[in-house]
């Protein structure tokens, strides 16, 4: 009777034990990071912004996304990851809304698996009156370029320091000049990138998970962002 080497049993057991060890350690690390950066949890973030959480799990951590059970588990066919957060209020006399959407769908085909991802995160301030649309974005960030989302041509603001650091796109010279005055107020966010989108009714600061403007860096100054964005909405639309 042939004998099976003990290594054929030992190696799989050791491999499984190592895998379990790393999984447990990773979960402990995620839990620790989630606690360490609790100020990025939806409920605490809403409080920092002076808003009321109207949708979403107050414990969801926008910085440590993988601490969420659904995100850890991942998507499956007919079981997408869908996380949505919304908070509203008027802490500075202007309607302010924070919104976050992360959705991943999976579809298993005959020879491949397809994933579709939707992501959007922004803080928006509502203007009282319509205004000319605009877009302002940092010319460069440590995390790569920021993509423009509106088909507007760049226009100089008349402020050389602003024109050196930002691309301002609008059809209205008066709006460009106004942004040349206001954009220096967003200097705290320059290191991670600035992306402001004015659609004619509201002004939004758009954030990303893995590129500029980074969520983590931007929301570190959440209180400042809410104040400055509200002031910008007041300046452009009354």
N, C-alpha and C positions, 0 to 999 in steps of 0.2 A: 504494500500500500504506500503510495507516494505521500510525502509530507509537504504541507504548504508552509513556506517560510513565514516566520512570525511578522516579518516586515510588511507582508501583504495585508495583515490585519492592523498593524500598528500605525502605518502611515495614514490611512484614511481616518482613523480615530484622532490622531494628532491634528490632521488637517481640519477636521470638524471642530475640534476643541479650539484651535486657533481662530477659526471663523467666528465661533460663538463669542470668544474673548473680544475680538475686534468689534463685533456688533454691539455687545454690551458696553464696551468702552465708548464707542461712538455715541450711543444713546445717552450715556452719562455726560459726555462732553456737550452734547446738544442741550441737555437739560440745564447744565451749568451756564452755558452761553445765554440760553433763554432767560435765566434768572439775572445774569449779569447785565443784560441789555433789555431789561423789562420795560424801559421807557419807550421802546419801539413796539410794544404790544398795542393792539388797536385801541383798547379802552384807555390806556394811559396816554397814548398819543393824542386821542381826541381831547382829553383833559388839558394836555399841554397847549393844544391849539385853541382852547376855549370853546370846543364844539361838543355836540351831543352825538354819540354813536347811535345810528338809526338802523344799521344793517351790519351783520358780521359778528364773528366770535371775538369778544373783547380780549381774549388771551392770545389771539393769533399774533405772532411776532413778525413784523414786516422785514426785519433785519435777519433774523434766524428762521427763515422760512421752513427749513427742513425739520424744525422742532415740531411742526404740525403733523399729526398722525396720518392724515390723508396724503400729505406730500411725501412722507416717508414710505407709505405703502405703494405709491405710484398709481398711474392710471391702468385701467383694463378695458377691454371691449365693453361698451355700454355702461362703463363706470368711470366717468372722467373725474379728474381733479377739478373742483370748481370752488374757488375762494373769492368772495366779494366782500368788500368793506366800504362803508359809506358813513360819513359824519358831517353834520351840518350845524350852522349857527351864524351869528353876526357879532363876534366879540369886539370888532373895531368899527361897528356901524355900517358894515357892508356885508351882504350875504356871502358866506364862505362855505365851501364844500370840499371835503377830502374824499377821494374815491380811489379804490384799488381793485383790480381784477386780475386774477391768475387762473387760467383754465387750460388744461391739457387733455386732449382726447386721443384715444388709441383705437386703431382699426387694424385687425390682423387679416392679411390677405393670404393667398395661396403660397406665395414665395417671399413675402416681406411684411414687415410691420410698419405702419405709418403713424406718426404722432403729429398732431396739430396743436399749436400753442398760441394762446391769446394773452397778452399782457398790457395793462395800462395802469399807470399810477400818476395822479396829479392833484394839486391843490388849486382850486378855482375860486375867483372872486367875481361877483356879478356887478356890472356897472349899471348906473341908473338910466343912462341914455346910450343909444347906439354910437359907435365910434369907428373910424377907419381901421380895418384889419391890419395886423402887423405880426411880425415874428422877430424875436431877438435871441441869438444863440452865441455862445462862446466860440471863438475862432478855433480854439484847440483845447483839449483836456488831456490829463494823463491817461485817460481810458479810451482815447480815440476820438474821431470827429463826431459831431452831433448832426444828425440828418434833418434838413429843413422839411417841414410838412405842408407848407402852403406855397402856392405858385406865385410868389411875390418877388419882385426884383430888389436887390440890395440898394440902399440909399444912404448917403453919408448923413451923420447926425449934426455935424458942425462942432463936435467935441472930439478932438484928435485922440485923446486917451481912450474914449469909448470906442471909436472907430478902429483903434489898434487891437482891442481885445474882443470886440463883438461884431457880428454881422447883424445889421438891422435891415429888415425887409418890409417895405410898405409902399403904397402908392401916394401917400400924403406927406409932403415935406414937413408940415407942422407936427405930424406924429413922430417923424424921425427926430426932429429937434427936441420934442418933449422927452423921448426915450434917451437922448443924449444927456439930459439933465437927471433922469431918474435912475438909469442903470447903475451908476456908482453906488447907489444904496444897496445893491445886491452883491457887494464886494465879498461878503462872508462866504458866498457860494462859488466864487471864481475858481477855487482849487479843484472842485469836483465838477464844475460846469454849470452854466445857466442856460435854460431853455424856456423862454416865455412865448406863449401863443395867445394872441388876442384875436378872437373870431368875430369881433364886432359887437358882441353882447357881454362877453366875460373874458377875463384874463386868467390864464392857467400857467402854472409852473409844472412842467412835465418831467417826471423822473423815470429812471431805468434801474433794473436789478443788477446788470452786469456791465454797464457802460455809463458814460456821463450823460446827464447829471445823476450820480449814484444816489439811490434811496438813503443808504446809511449815512453818507456824508451830508446830504441835504437836510434830512429830518433831525440831525443832531442840533440844527438851529431852527427847529420847527416854529418856535414862538416868534423868532425874528421874521421868518418867511411869511407867516400869517399876517403880521403887521405890515410888512413892506408890500405884499401883494394886494392887501386891502387898500393901501394908499395909492398904489399904481392904478387900481380900478377906479378910484375916486378921481385921480388926475386925468385919466383918458376919457371917462364917461360921466363925470359929475357925481 
